[in-house]
Amino acid sequence: MKSRDTLIRLKRFQVDEKRRRVAQIEMMISEFDRMAADLDREIAAEEQKAGIADPNHFAYPTYARAAAQRRDNLRHSAQNLHIQLDDAKAELGEAFEDLKKAESLEDRERTLDAAIAQAGHGRAVRASA
């Protein structure tokens, strides 16, 4: 019984850890998206100030070019995080299924113990009568 309780606690801990990991990745993705949007605004402002919107133009602002590169790097990192997020969600699903299996086994064991105790109690009553 104790080992089953320990197993369930372990499975709950694993599910909580997987949930935290999913939340952490989602937060990182949203932060990267926000930073990329900020860079988009800065690039647009720089292009407006310079009057040049073509990145291939020889006089295209250096800051806008560097900001565009950073923005592209952030978007690429966010795409990689989406892959990690999918993996983390799959791991969370597996951990949740493991927890449900352990809880189901615990419920079955309790029901079986109660039935055995009830049957044993019925025999003791009949023996004393």
N, CA, C and O atoms as CSV, one atom per row, in Angstrom:
chain,resi,resn,atom,element,x,y,z
A,1,MET,N,N,0.828,-1.192,0.000
A,1,MET,CA,C,0.000,0.000,0.000
A,1,MET,C,C,0.872,1.255,0.000
A,1,MET,O,O,0.627,2.189,-0.764
A,2,LYS,N,N,1.887,1.271,0.858
A,2,LYS,CA,C,2.765,2.437,0.937
A,2,LYS,C,C,3.507,2.663,-0.369
A,2,LYS,O,O,3.652,3.796,-0.827
A,3,SER,N,N,3.979,1.567,-0.966
A,3,SER,CA,C,4.725,1.717,-2.215
A,3,SER,C,C,3.821,2.271,-3.310
A,3,SER,O,O,4.282,3.027,-4.166
A,4,ARG,N,N,2.547,1.906,-3.295
A,4,ARG,CA,C,1.600,2.418,-4.289
A,4,ARG,C,C,1.371,3.915,-4.055
A,4,ARG,O,O,1.297,4.683,-5.014
A,5,ASP,N,N,1.259,4.338,-2.785
A,5,ASP,CA,C,1.112,5.767,-2.478
A,5,ASP,C,C,2.330,6.545,-2.952
A,5,ASP,O,O,2.204,7.635,-3.510
A,6,THR,N,N,3.495,5.985,-2.727
A,6,THR,CA,C,4.734,6.626,-3.167
A,6,THR,C,C,4.767,6.727,-4.686
A,6,THR,O,O,5.188,7.745,-5.237
A,7,LEU,N,N,4.330,5.685,-5.350
A,7,LEU,CA,C,4.295,5.689,-6.815
A,7,LEU,C,C,3.350,6.777,-7.326
A,7,LEU,O,O,3.679,7.492,-8.272
A,8,ILE,N,N,2.194,6.901,-6.710
A,8,ILE,CA,C,1.234,7.923,-7.136
A,8,ILE,C,C,1.803,9.314,-6.892
A,8,ILE,O,O,1.664,10.199,-7.736
A,9,ARG,N,N,2.444,9.512,-5.742
A,9,ARG,CA,C,3.067,10.812,-5.479
A,9,ARG,C,C,4.132,11.134,-6.512
A,9,ARG,O,O,4.227,12.266,-6.985
A,10,LEU,N,N,4.930,10.138,-6.860
A,10,LEU,CA,C,5.964,10.318,-7.875
A,10,LEU,C,C,5.344,10.688,-9.216
A,10,LEU,O,O,5.824,11.600,-9.889
A,11,LYS,N,N,4.290,9.994,-9.609
A,11,LYS,CA,C,3.629,10.270,-10.892
A,11,LYS,C,C,3.024,11.672,-10.896
A,11,LYS,O,O,3.085,12.370,-11.908
A,12,ARG,N,N,2.439,12.089,-9.767
A,12,ARG,CA,C,1.887,13.455,-9.679
A,12,ARG,C,C,2.996,14.487,-9.811
A,12,ARG,O,O,2.837,15.499,-10.494
A,13,PHE,N,N,4.110,14.230,-9.160
A,13,PHE,CA,C,5.255,15.134,-9.258
A,13,PHE,C,C,5.725,15.234,-10.706
A,13,PHE,O,O,6.011,16.328,-11.194
A,14,GLN,N,N,5.804,14.100,-11.387
A,14,GLN,CA,C,6.242,14.106,-12.783
A,14,GLN,C,C,5.269,14.889,-13.663
A,14,GLN,O,O,5.691,15.630,-14.552
A,15,VAL,N,N,3.973,14.728,-13.419
A,15,VAL,CA,C,2.977,15.487,-14.187
A,15,VAL,C,C,3.147,16.977,-13.928
A,15,VAL,O,O,3.102,17.777,-14.863
A,16,ASP,N,N,3.344,17.360,-12.663
A,16,ASP,CA,C,3.542,18.776,-12.336
A,16,ASP,C,C,4.784,19.335,-13.018
A,16,ASP,O,O,4.766,20.457,-13.525
A,17,GLU,N,N,5.857,18.562,-13.031
A,17,GLU,CA,C,7.089,19.001,-13.697
A,17,GLU,C,C,6.863,19.192,-15.195
A,17,GLU,O,O,7.342,20.165,-15.778
A,18,LYS,N,N,6.145,18.279,-15.808
A,18,LYS,CA,C,5.868,18.382,-17.252
A,18,LYS,C,C,4.992,19.602,-17.532
A,18,LYS,O,O,5.187,20.297,-18.529
A,19,ARG,N,N,4.027,19.860,-16.647
A,19,ARG,CA,C,3.176,21.054,-16.815
A,19,ARG,C,C,4.009,22.324,-16.713
A,19,ARG,O,O,3.827,23.256,-17.496
A,20,ARG,N,N,4.922,22.359,-15.747
A,20,ARG,CA,C,5.781,23.537,-15.601
A,20,ARG,C,C,6.640,23.737,-16.845
A,20,ARG,O,O,6.839,24.865,-17.296
A,21,ARG,N,N,7.136,22.655,-17.386
A,21,ARG,CA,C,7.972,22.729,-18.597
A,21,ARG,C,C,7.166,23.279,-19.778
A,21,ARG,O,O,7.651,24.129,-20.524
A,22,VAL,N,N,5.940,22.791,-19.941
A,22,VAL,CA,C,5.077,23.294,-21.018
A,22,VAL,C,C,4.816,24.786,-20.823
A,22,VAL,O,O,4.909,25.562,-21.775
A,23,ALA,N,N,4.492,25.189,-19.599
A,23,ALA,CA,C,4.221,26.597,-19.320
A,23,ALA,C,C,5.454,27.456,-19.577
A,23,ALA,O,O,5.346,28.560,-20.111
A,24,GLN,N,N,6.621,26.951,-19.199
A,24,GLN,CA,C,7.865,27.688,-19.406
A,24,GLN,C,C,8.128,27.890,-20.901
A,24,GLN,O,O,8.496,28.988,-21.320
A,25,ILE,N,N,7.946,26.863,-21.688
A,25,ILE,CA,C,8.181,26.976,-23.131
A,25,ILE,C,C,7.173,27.937,-23.756
A,25,ILE,O,O,7.534,28.755,-24.602
A,26,GLU,N,N,5.902,27.839,-23.337
A,26,GLU,CA,C,4.887,28.751,-23.870
A,26,GLU,C,C,5.223,30.198,-23.531
A,26,GLU,O,O,5.026,31.093,-24.353
A,27,MET,N,N,5.731,30.430,-22.316
A,27,MET,CA,C,6.103,31.780,-21.912
A,27,MET,C,C,7.276,32.288,-22.750
A,27,MET,O,O,7.298,33.452,-23.150
A,28,MET,N,N,8.243,31.420,-23.013
A,28,MET,CA,C,9.388,31.819,-23.832
A,28,MET,C,C,8.946,32.157,-25.257
A,28,MET,O,O,9.430,33.125,-25.843
A,29,ILE,N,N,8.039,31.372,-25.810
A,29,ILE,CA,C,7.544,31.638,-27.161
A,29,ILE,C,C,6.845,32.989,-27.211
A,29,ILE,O,O,7.080,33.779,-28.125
A,30,SER,N,N,5.993,33.254,-26.235
A,30,SER,CA,C,5.276,34.533,-26.238
A,30,SER,C,C,6.236,35.704,-26.055
A,30,SER,O,O,6.036,36.768,-26.641
A,31,GLU,N,N,7.267,35.517,-25.255
A,31,GLU,CA,C,8.267,36.573,-25.067
A,31,GLU,C,C,9.038,36.818,-26.365
A,31,GLU,O,O,9.268,37.969,-26.737
A,32,PHE,N,N,9.432,35.764,-27.047
A,32,PHE,CA,C,10.138,35.915,-28.326
A,32,PHE,C,C,9.247,36.595,-29.359
A,32,PHE,O,O,9.715,37.440,-30.122
A,33,ASP,N,N,7.960,36.231,-29.388
A,33,ASP,CA,C,7.029,36.864,-30.327
A,33,ASP,C,C,6.874,38.352,-30.019
A,33,ASP,O,O,6.823,39.180,-30.929
A,34,ARG,N,N,6.801,38.682,-28.733
A,34,ARG,CA,C,6.676,40.091,-28.341
A,34,ARG,C,C,7.919,40.873,-28.747
A,34,ARG,O,O,7.819,41.983,-29.268
A,35,MET,N,N,9.089,40.289,-28.506
A,35,MET,CA,C,10.337,40.963,-28.864
A,35,MET,C,C,10.441,41.144,-30.381
A,35,MET,O,O,10.912,42.183,-30.844
A,36,ALA,N,N,10.010,40.150,-31.158
A,36,ALA,CA,C,10.044,40.255,-32.621
A,36,ALA,C,C,9.096,41.350,-33.097
A,36,ALA,O,O,9.418,42.087,-34.030
A,37,ALA,N,N,7.930,41.463,-32.464
A,37,ALA,CA,C,6.981,42.524,-32.828
A,37,ALA,C,C,7.567,43.897,-32.506
A,37,ALA,O,O,7.400,44.841,-33.279
A,38,ASP,N,N,8.250,44.011,-31.369
A,38,ASP,CA,C,8.915,45.278,-31.026
A,38,ASP,C,C,9.959,45.632,-32.077
A,38,ASP,O,O,10.062,46.788,-32.487
A,39,LEU,N,N,10.723,44.657,-32.509
A,39,LEU,CA,C,11.739,44.902,-33.535
A,39,LEU,C,C,11.091,45.287,-34.864
A,39,LEU,O,O,11.627,46.125,-35.590
A,40,ASP,N,N,9.952,44.690,-35.190
A,40,ASP,CA,C,9.231,45.083,-36.409
A,40,ASP,C,C,8.869,46.566,-36.368
A,40,ASP,O,O,9.019,47.278,-37.360
A,41,ARG,N,N,8.393,47.020,-35.216
A,41,ARG,CA,C,8.041,48.445,-35.076
A,41,ARG,C,C,9.282,49.329,-35.199
A,41,ARG,O,O,9.245,50.378,-35.842
A,42,GLU,N,N,10.369,48.899,-34.583
A,42,GLU,CA,C,11.605,49.682,-34.673
A,42,GLU,C,C,12.126,49.731,-36.108
A,42,GLU,O,O,12.602,50.772,-36.561
A,43,ILE,N,N,12.038,48.630,-36.809
A,43,ILE,CA,C,12.490,48.587,-38.204
A,43,ILE,C,C,11.644,49.532,-39.048
A,43,ILE,O,O,12.174,50.297,-39.854
A,44,ALA,N,N,10.324,49.474,-38.859
A,44,ALA,CA,C,9.431,50.351,-39.627
A,44,ALA,C,C,9.732,51.813,-39.334
A,44,ALA,O,O,9.736,52.639,-40.248
A,45,ALA,N,N,9.985,52.144,-38.072
A,45,ALA,CA,C,10.299,53.532,-37.715
A,45,ALA,C,C,11.618,53.964,-38.344
A,45,ALA,O,O,11.732,55.086,-38.836
A,46,GLU,N,N,12.601,53.092,-38.331
A,46,GLU,CA,C,13.910,53.408,-38.910
A,46,GLU,C,C,13.800,53.579,-40.430
A,46,GLU,O,O,14.408,54.483,-41.005
A,47,GLU,N,N,13.029,52.714,-41.067
A,47,GLU,CA,C,12.838,52.832,-42.513
A,47,GLU,C,C,12.106,54.121,-42.860
A,47,GLU,O,O,12.429,54.783,-43.846
A,48,GLN,N,N,11.128,54.470,-42.050
A,48,GLN,CA,C,10.380,55.715,-42.296
A,48,GLN,C,C,11.299,56.918,-42.135
A,48,GLN,O,O,11.257,57.857,-42.929
A,49,LYS,N,N,12.126,56.877,-41.100
A,49,LYS,CA,C,13.044,57.987,-40.849
A,49,LYS,C,C,14.038,58.140,-42.005
A,49,LYS,O,O,14.354,59.257,-42.416
A,50,ALA,N,N,14.525,57.015,-42.522
A,50,ALA,CA,C,15.507,57.063,-43.609
A,50,ALA,C,C,14.841,57.239,-44.972
A,50,ALA,O,O,15.483,57.676,-45.926
A,51,GLY,N,N,13.566,56.903,-45.063
A,51,GLY,CA,C,12.872,56.998,-46.339
A,51,GLY,C,C,13.241,55.869,-47.289
A,51,GLY,O,O,12.986,55.960,-48.490
A,52,ILE,N,N,13.835,54.814,-46.764
A,52,ILE,CA,C,14.252,53.671,-47.587
A,52,ILE,C,C,13.706,52.395,-46.938
A,52,ILE,O,O,14.023,52.075,-45.792
A,53,ALA,N,N,12.871,51.674,-47.709
A,53,ALA,CA,C,12.271,50.453,-47.179
A,53,ALA,C,C,12.842,49.196,-47.831
A,53,ALA,O,O,12.506,48.085,-47.421
A,54,ASP,N,N,13.684,49.353,-48.824
A,54,ASP,CA,C,14.262,48.210,-49.534
A,54,ASP,C,C,15.549,47.772,-48.842
A,54,ASP,O,O,16.528,48.518,-48.844
A,55,PRO,N,N,15.568,46.573,-48.247
A,55,PRO,CA,C,16.778,46.123,-47.544
A,55,PRO,C,C,17.985,45.947,-48.466
A,55,PRO,O,O,19.121,45.920,-47.994
A,56,ASN,N,N,17.753,45.829,-49.767
A,56,ASN,CA,C,18.856,45.666,-50.715
A,56,ASN,C,C,19.427,47.002,-51.188
A,56,ASN,O,O,20.436,47.029,-51.893
A,57,HIS,N,N,18.795,48.098,-50.809
A,57,HIS,CA,C,19.279,49.432,-51.189
A,57,HIS,C,C,20.608,49.690,-50.485
A,57,HIS,O,O,20.793,49.313,-49.327
A,58,PHE,N,N,21.530,50.335,-51.196
A,58,PHE,CA,C,22.870,50.554,-50.627
A,58,PHE,C,C,22.845,51.445,-49.392
A,58,PHE,O,O,23.742,51.354,-48.555
A,59,ALA,N,N,21.834,52.307,-49.261
A,59,ALA,CA,C,21.777,53.233,-48.127
A,59,ALA,C,C,20.764,52.782,-47.066
A,59,ALA,O,O,20.365,53.576,-46.214
A,60,TYR,N,N,20.360,51.540,-47.117
A,60,TYR,CA,C,19.412,51.022,-46.122
A,60,TYR,C,C,20.043,51.161,-44.738
A,60,TYR,O,O,21.219,50.846,-44.557
A,61,PRO,N,N,19.264,51.631,-43.763
A,61,PRO,CA,C,19.825,51.880,-42.424
A,61,PRO,C,C,20.447,50.624,-41.793
A,61,PRO,O,O,19.846,49.549,-41.787
A,62,THR,N,N,21.639,50.789,-41.277
A,62,THR,CA,C,22.369,49.682,-40.656
A,62,THR,C,C,21.614,49.131,-39.448
A,62,THR,O,O,21.559,47.919,-39.240
A,63,TYR,N,N,21.030,50.036,-38.653
A,63,TYR,CA,C,20.282,49.588,-37.483
A,63,TYR,C,C,19.093,48.719,-37.904
A,63,TYR,O,O,18.814,47.696,-37.280
A,64,ALA,N,N,18.398,49.132,-38.963
A,64,ALA,CA,C,17.243,48.364,-39.433
A,64,ALA,C,C,17.688,46.982,-39.916
A,64,ALA,O,O,17.002,45.987,-39.682
A,65,ARG,N,N,18.829,46.927,-40.584
A,65,ARG,CA,C,19.354,45.647,-41.069
A,65,ARG,C,C,19.693,44.731,-39.876
A,65,ARG,O,O,19.363,43.545,-39.886
A,66,ALA,N,N,20.345,45.285,-38.869
A,66,ALA,CA,C,20.713,44.497,-37.682
A,66,ALA,C,C,19.463,44.067,-36.907
A,66,ALA,O,O,19.382,42.939,-36.422
A,67,ALA,N,N,18.492,44.977,-36.798
A,67,ALA,CA,C,17.254,44.647,-36.086
A,67,ALA,C,C,16.482,43.556,-36.830
A,67,ALA,O,O,15.880,42.681,-36.207
A,68,ALA,N,N,16.502,43.612,-38.151
A,68,ALA,CA,C,15.820,42.582,-38.942
A,68,ALA,C,C,16.484,41.222,-38.728
A,68,ALA,O,O,15.805,40.198,-38.648
A,69,GLN,N,N,17.805,41.221,-38.636
A,69,GLN,CA,C,18.520,39.959,-38.392
A,69,GLN,C,C,18.171,39.398,-37.007
A,69,GLN,O,O,17.947,38.197,-36.857
A,70,ARG,N,N,18.128,40.270,-36.009
A,70,ARG,CA,C,17.746,39.827,-34.657
A,70,ARG,C,C,16.316,39.294,-34.645
A,70,ARG,O,O,16.028,38.263,-34.037
A,71,ARG,N,N,15.415,40.023,-35.335
A,71,ARG,CA,C,14.015,39.596,-35.414
A,71,ARG,C,C,13.912,38.212,-36.060
A,71,ARG,O,O,13.184,37.347,-35.574
A,72,ASP,N,N,14.643,38.013,-37.150
A,72,ASP,CA,C,14.619,36.716,-37.828
A,72,ASP,C,C,15.163,35.609,-36.920
A,72,ASP,O,O,14.639,34.495,-36.909
A,73,ASN,N,N,16.210,35.920,-36.164
A,73,ASN,CA,C,16.762,34.940,-35.214
A,73,ASN,C,C,15.739,34.590,-34.133
A,73,ASN,O,O,15.601,33.427,-33.754
A,74,LEU,N,N,15.025,35.602,-33.642
A,74,LEU,CA,C,14.001,35.360,-32.623
A,74,LEU,C,C,12.879,34.483,-33.179
A,74,LEU,O,O,12.400,33.573,-32.502
A,75,ARG,N,N,12.471,34.759,-34.392
A,75,ARG,CA,C,11.399,33.961,-35.001
A,75,ARG,C,C,11.853,32.516,-35.223
A,75,ARG,O,O,11.082,31.577,-35.027
A,76,HIS,N,N,13.098,32.352,-35.629
A,76,HIS,CA,C,13.639,31.000,-35.813
A,76,HIS,C,C,13.684,30.261,-34.467
A,76,HIS,O,O,13.343,29.082,-34.383
A,77,SER,N,N,14.106,30.966,-33.431
A,77,SER,CA,C,14.138,30.356,-32.094
A,77,SER,C,C,12.728,29.987,-31.638
A,77,SER,O,O,12.526,28.935,-31.031
A,78,ALA,N,N,11.755,30.848,-31.929
A,78,ALA,CA,C,10.366,30.558,-31.555
A,78,ALA,C,C,9.861,29.320,-32.295
A,78,ALA,O,O,9.128,28.513,-31.724
A,79,GLN,N,N,10.249,29.167,-33.561
A,79,GLN,CA,C,9.854,27.967,-34.310
A,79,GLN,C,C,10.450,26.711,-33.671
A,79,GLN,O,O,9.778,25.687,-33.550
A,80,ASN,N,N,11.708,26.802,-33.268
A,80,ASN,CA,C,12.340,25.662,-32.592
A,80,ASN,C,C,11.640,25.355,-31.272
A,80,ASN,O,O,11.485,24.193,-30.897
A,81,LEU,N,N,11.221,26.407,-30.571
A,81,LEU,CA,C,10.517,26.203,-29.307
A,81,LEU,C,C,9.156,25.545,-29.530
A,81,LEU,O,O,8.691,24.785,-28.681
A,82,HIS,N,N,8.517,25.831,-30.659
A,82,HIS,CA,C,7.237,25.174,-30.957
A,82,HIS,C,C,7.434,23.662,-31.086
A,82,HIS,O,O,6.580,22.881,-30.666
A,83,ILE,N,N,8.550,23.261,-31.663
A,83,ILE,CA,C,8.857,21.827,-31.767
A,83,ILE,C,C,9.051,21.245,-30.367
A,83,ILE,O,O,8.534,20.173,-30.049
A,84,GLN,N,N,9.808,21.971,-29.535
A,84,GLN,CA,C,10.017,21.515,-28.155
A,84,GLN,C,C,8.695,21.474,-27.392
A,84,GLN,O,O,8.468,20.586,-26.571
A,85,LEU,N,N,7.822,22.452,-27.675
A,85,LEU,CA,C,6.521,22.499,-27.007
A,85,LEU,C,C,5.684,21.273,-27.370
A,85,LEU,O,O,5.045,20.673,-26.507
A,86,ASP,N,N,5.692,20.912,-28.635
A,86,ASP,CA,C,4.954,19.713,-29.049
A,86,ASP,C,C,5.481,18.474,-28.326
A,86,ASP,O,O,4.705,17.636,-27.865
A,87,ASP,N,N,6.800,18.368,-28.233
A,87,ASP,CA,C,7.401,17.232,-27.522
A,87,ASP,C,C,7.030,17.251,-26.042
A,87,ASP,O,O,6.702,16.216,-25.463
A,88,ALA,N,N,7.085,18.438,-25.435
A,88,ALA,CA,C,6.771,18.563,-24.008
A,88,ALA,C,C,5.304,18.224,-23.744
A,88,ALA,O,O,4.979,17.607,-22.730
A,89,LYS,N,N,4.419,18.630,-24.659
A,89,LYS,CA,C,3.001,18.296,-24.488
A,89,LYS,C,C,2.779,16.793,-24.613
A,89,LYS,O,O,1.962,16.219,-23.892
A,90,ALA,N,N,3.501,16.162,-25.520
A,90,ALA,CA,C,3.390,14.705,-25.655
A,90,ALA,C,C,3.881,14.018,-24.382
A,90,ALA,O,O,3.260,13.065,-23.911
A,91,GLU,N,N,4.991,14.499,-23.826
A,91,GLU,CA,C,5.514,13.932,-22.580
A,91,GLU,C,C,4.529,14.144,-21.436
A,91,GLU,O,O,4.353,13.266,-20.591
A,92,LEU,N,N,3.886,15.315,-21.412
A,92,LEU,CA,C,2.883,15.591,-20.384
A,92,LEU,C,C,1.720,14.617,-20.508
A,92,LEU,O,O,1.233,14.098,-19.504
A,93,GLY,N,N,1.278,14.370,-21.723
A,93,GLY,CA,C,0.192,13.413,-21.934
A,93,GLY,C,C,0.562,12.022,-21.452
A,93,GLY,O,O,-0.246,11.336,-20.826
A,94,GLU,N,N,1.792,11.607,-21.749
A,94,GLU,CA,C,2.252,10.288,-21.304
A,94,GLU,C,C,2.326,10.222,-19.781
A,94,GLU,O,O,1.922,9.227,-19.179
A,95,ALA,N,N,2.840,11.277,-19.164
A,95,ALA,CA,C,2.945,11.303,-17.702
A,95,ALA,C,C,1.555,11.274,-17.069
A,95,ALA,O,O,1.345,10.618,-16.049
A,96,PHE,N,N,0.613,11.985,-17.677
A,96,PHE,CA,C,-0.754,12.000,-17.163
A,96,PHE,C,C,-1.382,10.611,-17.270
A,96,PHE,O,O,-2.073,10.163,-16.355
A,97,GLU,N,N,-1.140,9.937,-18.386
A,97,GLU,CA,C,-1.654,8.569,-18.552
A,97,GLU,C,C,-1.045,7.627,-17.512
A,97,GLU,O,O,-1.742,6.778,-16.957
A,98,ASP,N,N,0.249,7.778,-17.252
A,98,ASP,CA,C,0.902,6.953,-16.227
A,98,ASP,C,C,0.282,7.198,-14.858
A,98,ASP,O,O,0.075,6.260,-14.087
A,99,LEU,N,N,-0.015,8.464,-14.557
A,99,LEU,CA,C,-0.649,8.804,-13.284
A,99,LEU,C,C,-2.026,8.159,-13.196
A,99,LEU,O,O,-2.381,7.587,-12.165
A,100,LYS,N,N,-2.788,8.249,-14.257
A,100,LYS,CA,C,-4.130,7.658,-14.250
A,100,LYS,C,C,-4.066,6.143,-14.049
A,100,LYS,O,O,-4.895,5.573,-13.340
A,101,LYS,N,N,-3.084,5.495,-14.673
A,101,LYS,CA,C,-2.923,4.046,-14.496
A,101,LYS,C,C,-2.615,3.718,-13.037
A,101,LYS,O,O,-3.186,2.789,-12.467
A,102,ALA,N,N,-1.710,4.487,-12.443
A,102,ALA,CA,C,-1.335,4.239,-11.048
A,102,ALA,C,C,-2.526,4.468,-10.121
A,102,ALA,O,O,-2.741,3.701,-9.183
A,103,GLU,N,N,-3.308,5.532,-10.385
A,103,GLU,CA,C,-4.487,5.796,-9.557
A,103,GLU,C,C,-5.542,4.705,-9.745
A,103,GLU,O,O,-6.222,4.316,-8.795
A,104,SER,N,N,-5.669,4.224,-10.967
A,104,SER,CA,C,-6.628,3.149,-11.239
A,104,SER,C,C,-6.233,1.875,-10.491
A,104,SER,O,O,-7.085,1.199,-9.916
A,105,LEU,N,N,-4.944,1.555,-10.502
A,105,LEU,CA,C,-4.470,0.388,-9.759
A,105,LEU,C,C,-4.727,0.554,-8.266
A,105,LEU,O,O,-5.103,-0.398,-7.583
A,106,GLU,N,N,-4.523,1.758,-7.769
A,106,GLU,CA,C,-4.763,2.042,-6.351
A,106,GLU,C,C,-6.239,1.837,-6.014
A,106,GLU,O,O,-6.569,1.231,-4.994
A,107,ASP,N,N,-7.127,2.345,-6.876
A,107,ASP,CA,C,-8.565,2.178,-6.640
A,107,ASP,C,C,-8.957,0.702,-6.655
A,107,ASP,O,O,-9.740,0.256,-5.815
A,108,ARG,N,N,-8.412,-0.057,-7.609
A,108,ARG,CA,C,-8.710,-1.489,-7.685
A,108,ARG,C,C,-8.220,-2.209,-6.434
A,108,ARG,O,O,-8.902,-3.079,-5.893
A,109,GLU,N,N,-7.033,-1.834,-5.990
A,109,GLU,CA,C,-6.467,-2.476,-4.801
A,109,GLU,C,C,-7.316,-2.177,-3.571
A,109,GLU,O,O,-7.553,-3.061,-2.748
A,110,ARG,N,N,-7.774,-0.937,-3.444
A,110,ARG,CA,C,-8.628,-0.572,-2.309
A,110,ARG,C,C,-9.944,-1.337,-2.345
A,110,ARG,O,O,-10.404,-1.845,-1.322
A,111,THR,N,N,-10.545,-1.417,-3.524
A,111,THR,CA,C,-11.807,-2.144,-3.670
A,111,THR,C,C,-11.621,-3.613,-3.318
A,111,THR,O,O,-12.450,-4.207,-2.628
A,112,LEU,N,N,-10.535,-4.188,-3.795
A,112,LEU,CA,C,-10.247,-5.593,-3.502
A,112,LEU,C,C,-10.011,-5.795,-2.009
A,112,LEU,O,O,-10.510,-6.759,-1.428
A,113,ASP,N,N,-9.254,-4.894,-1.384
A,113,ASP,CA,C,-9.008,-4.996,0.060
A,113,ASP,C,C,-10.309,-4.883,0.842
A,113,ASP,O,O,-10.516,-5.604,1.817
A,114,ALA,N,N,-11.186,-3.976,0.415
A,114,ALA,CA,C,-12.471,-3.809,1.104
A,114,ALA,C,C,-13.329,-5.060,0.945
A,114,ALA,O,O,-13.993,-5.480,1.892
A,115,ALA,N,N,-13.318,-5.651,-0.237
A,115,ALA,CA,C,-14.106,-6.871,-0.466
A,115,ALA,C,C,-13.565,-8.023,0.368
A,115,ALA,O,O,-14.336,-8.802,0.928
A,116,ILE,N,N,-12.256,-8.133,0.451
A,116,ILE,CA,C,-11.641,-9.196,1.253
A,116,ILE,C,C,-11.956,-8.990,2.728
A,116,ILE,O,O,-12.267,-9.944,3.442
A,117,ALA,N,N,-11.875,-7.756,3.178
A,117,ALA,CA,C,-12.181,-7.463,4.578
A,117,ALA,C,C,-13.643,-7.766,4.874
A,117,ALA,O,O,-13.962,-8.312,5.931
A,118,GLN,N,N,-14.534,-7.416,3.952
A,118,GLN,CA,C,-15.960,-7.679,4.135
A,118,GLN,C,C,-16.226,-9.179,4.171
A,118,GLN,O,O,-16.995,-9.657,5.004
A,119,ALA,N,N,-15.593,-9.918,3.271
A,119,ALA,CA,C,-15.777,-11.373,3.238
A,119,ALA,C,C,-15.219,-12.007,4.508
A,119,ALA,O,O,-15.824,-12.928,5.056
A,120,GLY,N,N,-14.103,-11.534,4.967
A,120,GLY,CA,C,-13.508,-12.059,6.197
A,120,GLY,C,C,-14.364,-11.748,7.400
A,120,GLY,O,O,-14.482,-12.571,8.307
A,121,HIS,N,N,-14.962,-10.575,7.422
A,121,HIS,CA,C,-15.829,-10.175,8.525
A,121,HIS,C,C,-17.095,-11.024,8.527
A,121,HIS,O,O,-17.575,-11.399,9.597
A,122,GLY,N,N,-17.643,-11.336,7.361
A,122,GLY,CA,C,-18.849,-12.174,7.256
A,122,GLY,C,C,-18.582,-13.578,7.760
A,122,GLY,O,O,-19.437,-14.174,8.415
A,123,ARG,N,N,-17.402,-14.116,7.463
A,123,ARG,CA,C,-17.039,-15.459,7.932
A,123,ARG,C,C,-16.904,-15.472,9.452
A,123,ARG,O,O,-17.314,-16.428,10.110
A,124,ALA,N,N,-16.329,-14.411,10.002
A,124,ALA,CA,C,-16.145,-14.351,11.452
A,124,ALA,C,C,-17.489,-14.289,12.160
A,124,ALA,O,O,-17.652,-14.881,13.226
A,125,VAL,N,N,-18.455,-13.580,11.583
A,125,VAL,CA,C,-19.781,-13.475,12.194
A,125,VAL,C,C,-20.479,-14.828,12.147
A,125,VAL,O,O,-21.102,-15.233,13.129
A,126,ARG,N,N,-20.384,-15.542,11.011
A,126,ARG,CA,C,-21.021,-16.858,10.882
A,126,ARG,C,C,-20.374,-17.880,11.827
A,126,ARG,O,O,-21.064,-18.741,12.372
A,127,ALA,N,N,-19.084,-17.788,12.017
A,127,ALA,CA,C,-18.376,-18.744,12.874
A,127,ALA,C,C,-18.780,-18.562,14.333
A,127,ALA,O,O,-18.838,-19.539,15.079
A,128,SER,N,N,-19.059,-17.334,14.752
A,128,SER,CA,C,-19.417,-17.093,16.147
A,128,SER,C,C,-20.878,-17.423,16.418
A,128,SER,O,O,-21.260,-17.591,17.576
A,129,ALA,N,N,-21.701,-17.519,15.384
A,129,ALA,CA,C,-23.131,-17.795,15.577
A,129,ALA,C,C,-23.432,-19.225,15.720
A,129,ALA,O,O,-24.593,-19.598,15.888
